[in-house]
Amino acid sequence: MTVSLCLLASLPGVEWCACPSAAQAQSTRIVRDAAGRAVAVPVPVARVATLGPVPVLNSFILALGKGEAIVNGLPLFARSPRHKYQTIFAPTLAERPVIQGPGREPDLEVLLTLRPDVVLTMDRGMAESLERKGFAVLVLAWRNPEDVAATMLLLGTVFDREREARDYLDYTGRLLARVGDAVADVPDSRRPTVLFCSLKTMTQPHLIADWWIRQAGGISVTENGRHLESVLFSMEHVLKWNPDILIVSAPGEIDQVYRDTRMRTVKAVVNRQVYSIPAGAHPWGYRTVEQPLTVLWAFALMHPDKAGGLNVKAEMKTFYGRFFQYSLTDAQVEDMLSGIP
């Protein structure tokens, strides 16, 4: 007689199932992804494929110390100096095959040969399509800060890294609390107005930027109760906002700002307060596991008189050593802070 045994795990929303087959006992775990789908994944997960915004998906896996489990390489759009720390943190990525085309569509033939235990994506339609072909697929999604915590807890369960996931959340909470305490008594009149944007596309590309600017003690000029992920604006908007600080998405845009005669009266330009967002596993200003560092960096930029014992460079070494198992050199710290062209 065949016996099927399912045990509820201690984490909410997670079930453990041990279902012996005729060939061998095979364990699976039922997890609920960000789309609310119940997905059975093997125990353990040794091979994972990432599809879509690969660098940011990878950043969560790297922070859990599971970079060696990623079976695919970086897609063409991420094979640039901007994402070079992906292969520094996980050298095996340089040897892995590309599994998606220019339009981010999956290459099923290659994906089949890689035999991933689970596929991670942010596209529900892609997930359901791959699921019909026999893949276990998890949809990840994050627009708000709390989504990062949910993603870490989900992946901590998938990779048997619950302790590491909770350690990351504890670290993040404590660092954000220290920054929050430092700026708690700063009135709005002393909080700089800040624009984070891509001048190449004239957009503020991610809703979460409003959050990290606010957490760091600034006032985001694009925070107006919006729900849209990306904001398209014009030069007229920049002149009207007249931000105290301008943070661009790539270092080459700094010179572009200073050369643009239309912006010569903007306070950030007049006071030489134009900066490029740092970049590590992913550009910090975007949705990434490196968001606590984003807040700390922005805080030190906006309120250097209040930084006290919060040292950005020292914290970077602590963060990447603790979660990425990588010891940054002084030169690499400076490289990341430069924004990487």
C-alpha positions in Angstrom: 0.0 0.0 0.0 1.3 3.5 -0.9 1.3 6.0 1.9 1.2 9.8 1.2 2.3 12.0 4.0 2.0 15.8 4.2 3.3 17.8 7.2 2.5 21.5 7.7 5.6 23.5 8.2 6.0 26.1 10.9 6.1 29.0 8.4 2.6 30.3 7.4 1.6 29.6 3.8 4.2 26.7 3.4 3.4 23.0 3.3 5.8 20.2 3.3 4.9 17.1 1.3 6.8 13.8 1.2 5.2 11.6 -1.4 7.0 8.3 -2.0 6.9 7.2 -5.7 7.4 3.7 -7.0 11.0 4.6 -7.9 12.1 6.6 -4.8 10.8 8.9 -2.1 10.7 12.4 -3.5 10.1 15.4 -1.3 8.4 18.5 -2.5 7.4 21.7 -0.8 4.3 23.8 -1.6 4.9 27.5 -1.5 2.7 30.4 -2.4 4.4 32.9 -4.7 3.8 36.6 -5.1 0.9 36.0 -7.5 -0.8 33.9 -4.9 -0.2 30.7 -6.8 0.5 27.4 -4.9 3.6 25.9 -6.5 5.3 22.6 -5.7 9.1 22.8 -5.7 11.6 20.1 -5.0 13.4 19.7 -1.7 16.2 20.7 -1.9 16.4 23.2 -4.7 19.9 22.8 -6.2 19.3 24.4 -9.7 17.4 27.7 -10.4 16.8 29.6 -13.6 16.0 33.3 -13.6 14.0 34.9 -16.4 13.2 38.6 -17.2 15.0 41.2 -15.0 17.8 38.7 -14.3 20.2 40.9 -12.4 17.7 41.9 -9.7 16.4 38.4 -9.4 19.9 37.1 -9.1 20.7 39.7 -6.4 18.3 38.1 -4.0 19.8 34.6 -4.6 23.3 36.0 -4.2 22.4 37.6 -0.9 21.2 34.2 0.4 24.6 32.6 -0.5 23.2 30.5 -3.4 24.8 32.0 -6.4 26.2 28.6 -7.5 22.6 27.3 -7.9 21.9 29.7 -10.8 22.1 27.7 -14.0 21.8 30.5 -16.6 24.1 33.3 -17.5 23.3 37.0 -17.8 21.2 38.1 -20.7 22.6 40.4 -23.4 21.2 43.6 -21.8 23.1 42.8 -18.6 26.4 41.9 -20.2 27.9 45.3 -19.5 30.2 47.0 -16.9 27.1 48.1 -15.2 26.4 44.6 -13.9 30.0 43.3 -13.7 29.6 42.6 -10.0 27.2 39.8 -10.8 30.0 37.7 -12.2 32.4 38.9 -9.5 30.1 37.7 -6.7 29.2 34.5 -8.7 32.0 33.7 -11.2 30.1 30.7 -12.6 27.6 33.1 -14.1 30.1 34.0 -16.8 30.1 30.4 -18.1 26.4 29.8 -18.0 24.2 29.9 -21.2 21.8 32.7 -22.1 18.2 31.5 -21.8 16.3 34.5 -23.1 16.2 36.5 -26.3 16.3 40.3 -26.8 12.6 40.5 -26.0 13.2 38.5 -22.8 11.3 35.6 -24.2 12.6 32.2 -22.9 14.6 29.8 -25.0 12.8 26.6 -24.2 15.3 24.3 -25.8 18.2 25.6 -23.7 16.0 25.8 -20.6 15.1 22.1 -21.0 18.8 21.1 -21.2 19.5 23.0 -17.9 16.9 21.1 -15.9 16.2 23.8 -13.3 14.4 22.7 -10.1 12.6 26.0 -10.2 12.3 29.0 -12.5 12.0 32.5 -11.1 10.3 35.3 -13.0 8.2 38.5 -12.5 5.9 37.7 -15.4 2.8 35.7 -14.5 1.9 34.9 -18.1 5.4 33.5 -18.7 5.1 31.5 -15.5 1.9 29.9 -16.5 3.2 29.1 -19.9 6.3 27.5 -18.6 4.3 25.6 -16.0 2.2 24.0 -18.7 5.4 22.7 -20.1 6.3 21.0 -16.9 8.5 23.6 -15.1 8.0 24.6 -11.5 7.8 28.4 -11.7 7.6 31.1 -9.0 6.4 34.6 -9.7 8.2 37.2 -7.7 7.0 40.8 -7.5 8.0 43.9 -5.5 6.9 47.5 -5.8 6.8 48.4 -2.1 9.5 48.0 0.6 7.6 45.3 2.4 7.6 43.2 -0.8 11.4 42.9 -0.5 10.9 41.2 2.9 8.3 38.9 1.5 10.6 37.9 -1.4 13.5 37.2 1.0 11.3 35.0 3.2 9.9 33.1 0.2 13.3 32.5 -1.3 14.7 31.6 2.2 12.2 28.9 2.4 12.8 27.7 -1.2 16.6 27.4 -0.7 16.5 26.3 2.9 18.0 29.6 3.9 15.4 30.8 6.4 18.0 31.8 8.9 19.9 33.8 6.4 16.7 35.5 5.2 15.7 36.5 8.7 19.3 37.7 9.4 19.0 39.9 6.3 15.7 41.3 7.5 17.0 41.9 11.0 20.1 43.7 9.7 17.9 45.8 7.4 15.5 46.7 10.1 18.3 47.8 12.5 20.1 49.9 9.9 16.9 51.6 8.8 16.0 52.3 12.4 19.4 54.0 13.0 18.9 56.2 10.0 15.3 56.9 11.0 16.4 57.9 14.5 19.0 60.3 13.0 16.5 62.2 10.9 13.5 62.0 13.1 13.9 65.5 14.4 14.7 67.1 11.0 11.9 69.4 10.0 10.6 69.4 6.4 12.2 72.9 6.0 15.6 71.3 6.4 15.0 68.2 4.3 16.4 68.6 0.8 14.1 68.1 -2.2 15.5 65.3 -4.4 14.9 64.1 -7.9 16.1 60.6 -8.8 15.8 60.0 -12.6 17.2 58.7 -15.8 17.9 61.6 -18.1 18.3 59.2 -21.0 14.6 58.4 -20.8 13.4 61.4 -18.8 11.8 59.1 -16.3 11.8 58.4 -12.6 12.0 54.7 -13.2 10.8 53.1 -10.0 8.2 53.9 -7.5 10.4 52.6 -4.6 12.7 55.6 -5.1 10.1 57.8 -3.4 10.4 55.5 -0.4 14.2 55.4 0.0 14.5 59.2 -0.5 11.9 59.7 2.3 13.6 57.1 4.6 17.0 58.9 4.1 15.5 62.2 5.2 14.7 63.9 1.9 11.6 64.9 0.0 11.1 63.2 -3.4 9.7 65.7 -5.9 7.9 62.8 -7.6 6.1 61.6 -4.5 2.6 62.9 -5.0 0.4 59.9 -4.1 1.2 58.2 -7.4 0.7 54.5 -8.0 2.4 54.3 -11.4 5.7 52.5 -11.4 7.4 55.0 -13.7 7.0 58.7 -14.1 7.7 60.4 -17.4 8.5 64.1 -17.1 9.9 67.0 -19.2 12.6 69.6 -18.7 9.8 72.0 -17.6 9.0 69.7 -14.7 12.6 69.7 -13.6 12.7 73.5 -13.7 9.5 73.7 -11.7 10.6 71.1 -9.1 14.0 72.9 -8.8 15.5 70.1 -6.7 18.2 70.7 -4.1 19.8 67.3 -5.1 19.7 65.5 -8.4 20.6 61.8 -8.5 21.0 60.3 -12.0 20.9 56.7 -13.0 24.4 56.5 -14.6 27.6 58.5 -14.0 27.8 59.7 -17.6 24.6 61.7 -17.0 26.4 64.0 -14.5 28.3 65.8 -17.2 25.1 65.8 -19.3 23.4 67.8 -16.5 26.2 70.3 -16.1 26.4 70.9 -19.9 22.7 71.4 -20.3 22.2 75.2 -20.3 18.5 74.7 -19.7 19.4 73.4 -16.2 21.9 76.1 -15.2 19.5 77.7 -12.7 18.4 74.5 -11.0 19.6 74.5 -7.3 21.3 71.1 -7.6 23.4 72.4 -10.5 24.2 75.7 -9.0 25.4 74.0 -5.8 27.1 71.1 -7.5 24.8 68.6 -5.9 24.5 66.2 -8.8 25.3 62.5 -8.2 25.1 59.1 -9.8 23.4 56.2 -8.0 25.9 53.6 -6.8 25.7 50.1 -8.4 26.7 46.7 -7.0 24.8 43.5 -7.9 22.2 45.9 -9.3 21.9 49.7 -9.4 21.0 50.7 -5.8 18.2 53.1 -6.7 16.1 50.4 -8.3 14.3 47.5 -6.6 17.2 45.4 -5.2 18.3 43.5 -2.2 20.8 46.3 -1.6 18.1 48.9 -0.6 19.4 49.3 3.0 22.7 50.5 1.5 20.7 52.9 -0.8 19.1 54.5 2.2 22.3 54.8 4.1 24.2 56.3 1.1 21.4 58.8 0.4 21.2 59.7 4.1 24.9 60.5 4.3 24.6 62.5 1.1 21.6 64.6 2.4 22.6 64.9 6.1 26.4 64.5 6.5 26.3 66.4 9.8 24.1 63.6 11.3 25.9 60.5 9.9 27.9 60.1 13.1 29.0 56.4 13.4 27.2 55.4 10.2 30.0 54.9 7.8 28.8 54.0 4.2 32.1 52.4 3.1 32.5 50.3 6.2 28.8 49.3 6.0 29.3 48.2 2.4 32.1 45.8 3.4 30.0 44.5 6.2 26.9 44.0 4.0 28.6 42.2 1.1 30.8 40.1 3.4 27.8 39.0 5.6 25.3 38.3 2.9 27.2 37.8 -0.4 30.2 36.1 1.3 32.5 38.5 -0.6 35.2 40.7 0.8 35.2 44.0 -1.0 38.5 45.8 -1.5 38.8 49.6 -1.0 39.0 50.0 -4.8 35.8 48.0 -5.3 34.0 50.1 -2.7 35.0 53.3 -4.6 34.1 51.6 -7.9 30.5 50.8 -6.7 30.1 54.3 -5.3 31.1 55.8 -8.6 28.0 54.3 -10.2 29.9 52.3 -12.7 29.6 53.5 -16.3 
